[in-house]
Amino acid sequence: MVTTQGIQSDPAVMMGKPVVVGTRITVEQILGELGAGRSVEELLEAHPRLTREGILAALRFGAEVMHADVVYPLTKSVA
């Protein structure tokens, strides 16, 4: 199991996808819901175990992942 700033990855939880510590809520799910226009307040209401700090940890983790030396070619617009 790997834990970093409120995010953990454990092969026994959600197939090892990064999740907010203490939940089964993936970083991918949080980023997807925020990107789709849901507010932080809506996420907190929909997921009672999720905290504002957990959402911020997911955003930090996503930003750190994007700093990796990997090129992500886009085949279509994401806007």
C-alpha positions as CSV (number, residue, x, y, z in Angstrom):
1,M,0.0,0.0,0.0
2,V,1.2,3.5,-0.9
3,T,-0.1,6.6,0.9
4,T,0.7,10.2,-0.2
5,Q,-0.9,13.4,1.2
6,G,-4.3,11.9,1.9
7,I,-4.4,9.6,-1.1
8,Q,-3.6,5.9,-1.0
9,S,-3.2,3.1,-3.4
10,D,-3.8,-0.5,-2.2
11,P,-4.3,-3.4,-4.5
12,A,-7.1,-4.7,-2.2
13,V,-9.1,-1.4,-2.6
14,M,-10.7,-0.4,-5.9
15,M,-8.1,-2.6,-7.8
16,G,-5.3,-0.3,-6.6
17,K,-6.6,2.9,-8.1
18,P,-5.7,6.0,-5.9
19,V,-8.4,6.7,-3.4
20,V,-9.0,9.3,-0.7
21,V,-7.6,7.7,2.5
22,G,-10.4,6.0,4.5
23,T,-12.8,5.9,1.6
24,R,-13.4,3.9,-1.6
25,I,-13.8,7.2,-3.6
26,T,-11.2,7.3,-6.4
27,V,-9.2,10.4,-7.5
28,E,-10.5,9.6,-10.9
29,Q,-14.2,9.8,-9.7
30,I,-13.6,13.1,-7.9
31,L,-11.8,14.7,-10.9
32,G,-14.5,13.5,-13.3
33,E,-17.3,14.8,-11.2
34,L,-15.7,18.2,-10.7
35,G,-14.9,18.3,-14.4
36,A,-18.5,17.5,-15.2
37,G,-19.6,20.6,-13.2
38,R,-20.5,19.2,-9.8
39,S,-19.6,21.5,-7.0
40,V,-17.5,20.6,-3.9
41,E,-20.6,20.9,-1.8
42,E,-22.5,18.5,-4.1
43,L,-19.7,16.0,-3.8
44,L,-19.6,16.3,0.0
45,E,-23.4,15.8,0.2
46,A,-23.3,12.8,-2.2
47,H,-20.4,11.1,-0.3
48,P,-20.8,11.5,3.5
49,R,-17.3,10.0,4.2
50,L,-15.6,12.5,1.9
51,T,-14.1,15.7,3.3
52,R,-13.1,19.0,1.8
53,E,-9.5,18.0,2.6
54,G,-10.0,14.7,0.7
55,I,-11.1,16.6,-2.4
56,L,-8.2,19.0,-2.1
57,A,-5.8,16.0,-1.7
58,A,-7.3,14.5,-4.9
59,L,-6.7,17.7,-6.8
60,R,-3.1,17.9,-5.6
61,F,-2.6,14.3,-6.6
62,G,-4.0,14.9,-10.0
63,A,-1.7,18.0,-10.5
64,E,1.3,16.0,-9.3
65,V,0.5,13.2,-11.8
66,M,0.3,15.7,-14.6
67,H,3.9,16.9,-13.8
68,A,5.2,13.5,-14.8
69,D,7.4,13.4,-17.9
70,V,4.7,11.8,-20.0
71,V,3.1,13.2,-23.1
72,Y,-0.7,12.7,-23.3
73,P,-1.7,13.2,-27.0
74,L,-5.3,14.3,-27.4
75,T,-7.2,12.8,-30.3
76,K,-10.2,15.1,-29.6
77,S,-11.0,18.2,-27.8
78,V,-11.8,17.9,-24.1
79,A,-13.4,21.3,-23.8
